[in-house]
Structures are given as C-alpha cells and as structure tokens.
Amino acid sequence: MSNINLESQLRDFQSQRFPTDEQTIINNASVLYRRKKYFLQDLRASMKFLGFILLGIVYLRDLSMLRLVIRAFTQYSISNPYPTPSMRVTVSEESKKALTKFLLIGVFSGNAFCFLIHLLFGSYKIAESTNGFLHGGMTLQFIGERVPYSTLELILLDLGIFFVQVVYHSLMCMTDDSKVLEINHPHTNTENTIDSIENSELEGDGYNGNVQLLTIDILGNILKVMLFKERFQIQASTFSEQAPEPTPQHPMPGSFV
C-alpha cells in the first residue's frame, strides 16, 4: 500500500510544472511595472494633498481669502494640466508645452505675490479684545486659532508651498509615464540567467518595495520649461456628413442628350 502511495506521489512530482527562468523574470517585470504605476500615482496624490494642507495652514495664520484662492487655483490647475482629449478636440504636444510654461509662470507669480505681501506687511494683527486668538476670515470661521509667532513662520510656509507646487508641477507636466514605467525584459541565456535574476533582486523587483521610481531634476525642469517657445492651440476636428453621390441618370434609348 505504501509503495503505491510513493509511486503516485513520484508521478505527481514529476508531472508538476514549474516556471522557467524566463517566465520568472517576465513575472517579476510585470510586478515591478504594477508597483511603479501604483507608487507614481500615490506620489502625485500625496503631493497634491500636501499642497492643499499647507494652504489651509497658511490660511489659518493670515486669514487671507484672496491669497488662498490664488494658490489653491494654481494647485488645482497643476492637478489637471491638460484638457481631456475627446473626439472633437485634440491637444498637440506644442500646446502641452505652452500650458506647462503657463502653469509654471503661475506658480512663480502667485507664490511671489504672497511672499512679498507677508514680507512687507508682516503677520496678521489682532485686536486687544480677542485675547490673542484669531476669530475667522471672510467666509470660514475658525475659533481659537493662534496668530503666527512671527513673519518668519509665514515666509517658511510660503517657501514650503512653493517647493511643493514646483515638485508637483514636475511630476504632472515634466514626467513621462512611459519612461518611468518602462521595464527592460532581459534575454535569458544559460550563462547570464542567474546574474540577471540577482540583478533584478538587487535593483528591486516590486515584491519588497525596494523600487527606484524616478529622479526629479527641479532646476533642470524649470530651465527647460522656460525655454519653451510654443503657443497654445486647440485642434478641432469637424465631422461633416458627406452627402451621398447622385446616381448617374442614363438617357433612354433613342432620346437626345
């Protein structure tokens, strides 16, 4: 009885199919692609919400609805930099470059305006009857928020918002997803198969989270965008219904044409 069990187990073991080295590398590459895509989306979402959180903190310190709207609109515009392509409207690469430059100028101008206001006029002034606390702004009421310690606190927050928006601009407008998510499939040979697997493990295959996503050259991206010369253009494609071609009229036999 035991011999029969051993033979059946041996047959089952021999009939098992294990992935080859090439299949293992391809599977690791697909996992790495999914991990990179997830990390890139998560990084963009984190920078988006971090910018809005900093904007809320600054609003609670200076209670300026105008400055909040200016920078919040810039932050929202960066999150949706290009018009959604449709069947009737297409945005060319030249137009995308023009929008990228326009958004970067908006980041610089909006943050420079807020920075100069804080630098020239200082922190928020409160009345003596408020006991050292702020009591709301134009439309929103936050009771019990403290005043900023000094003008330096507002300036540091302004610099933080500017840095976050510049990085977010690089992620949304200057990052090519196809290059970031590109995965090189190594060719398997008998000599370099083991080396390629070890290298993929060292570089990060997506299983342990050790993934190198991208490198952002902030200063290089700024200089590159400012050199753009393109103008914004929208290409609208018109769909005209073609009239059916008239059927040829053949004259009757014996008639004059």
Helices and strands as residue ranges (DSSP letters): H 2-15, H 21-62, H 65-79, E 89-91, H 93-121, G 128-130, E 133-135, E 143-146, H 151-173, H 177-180, H 193-203, H 218-226, E 234-236
